Amino acid sequence: MKKLITAATLAIFLLATSATGILAASAKCKVTAITDTIVTLDCGDNAEKLTVGTVVKVKTEKKKAIEGC
């Protein structure tokens, strides 16, 4: 009985984590304009992955530290 519960829990966990990966899309875009609270992005050919009204998460590129003497 304990093995059955463990197997069912594992199956549900794997199904839940794989479903979120399917919904996510990624694209590299460039900011072309900023007006008040509106940001315009140029995604090139990757724009077809996105639709109007979709909520997106934006991350800025991390700049590498320049080490010197």
Secondary structure per residue as TSV (DSSP state, phi and psi in degrees):
chain	resnum	aa	ss	phi	psi
A	1	M	-	360.0	-40.5
A	2	K	H	-65.8	-37.0
A	3	K	H	-66.7	-36.7
A	4	L	H	-65.5	-42.2
A	5	I	H	-65.8	-42.0
A	6	T	H	-63.5	-43.2
A	7	A	H	-64.9	-41.4
A	8	A	H	-65.3	-41.5
A	9	T	H	-63.5	-43.3
A	10	L	H	-63.9	-41.5
A	11	A	H	-63.9	-42.9
A	12	I	H	-64.5	-42.6
A	13	F	H	-61.3	-46.1
A	14	L	H	-65.5	-38.6
A	15	L	H	-65.4	-41.9
A	16	A	H	-67.5	-40.3
A	17	T	H	-75.4	-31.8
A	18	S	H	-75.9	-28.0
A	19	A	H	-68.3	-34.7
A	20	T	H	-71.0	-31.1
A	21	G	H	-69.6	-29.7
A	22	I	H	-71.8	-35.5
A	23	L	H	-76.5	-23.5
A	24	A	-	-82.6	136.9
A	25	A	-	-124.9	150.0
A	26	S	-	-129.7	150.1
A	27	A	-	-154.0	142.4
A	28	K	-	-91.4	121.9
A	29	C	-	-126.8	162.4
A	30	K	E	-121.1	133.4
A	31	V	E	-72.3	123.9
A	32	T	E	-104.9	-28.3
A	33	A	E	-157.2	148.4
A	34	I	E	-131.6	121.3
A	35	T	E	-128.8	111.1
A	36	D	T	51.4	-105.0
A	37	T	T	-108.6	11.6
A	38	I	E	-107.7	126.7
A	39	V	E	-114.5	127.4
A	40	T	E	-102.0	128.7
A	41	L	E	-113.8	144.4
A	42	D	E	-110.4	109.4
A	43	C	-	-104.3	-0.8
A	44	G	G	62.4	-132.3
A	45	D	G	-70.5	-19.3
A	46	N	G	-75.0	-7.8
A	47	A	G	-64.1	-26.5
A	48	E	G	-69.4	-15.5
A	49	K	G	-74.2	-20.9
A	50	L	-	-107.3	151.4
A	51	T	-	-122.0	159.6
A	52	V	T	-65.8	133.7
A	53	G	T	92.2	-6.1
A	54	T	-	-74.4	133.9
A	55	V	-	-78.8	130.1
A	56	V	-	-122.7	155.3
A	57	K	-	-107.6	128.2
A	58	V	-	-109.9	129.4
A	59	K	-	-117.4	139.1
A	60	T	-	-86.4	152.2
A	61	E	-	-71.1	139.6
A	62	K	-	-82.6	130.7
A	63	K	-	-90.1	136.4
A	64	K	-	-77.1	141.4
A	65	A	-	-73.1	138.2
A	66	I	-	-96.9	118.0
A	67	E	-	-95.9	141.3
A	68	G	-	-154.7	-178.6
A	69	C	-	-81.5	360.0
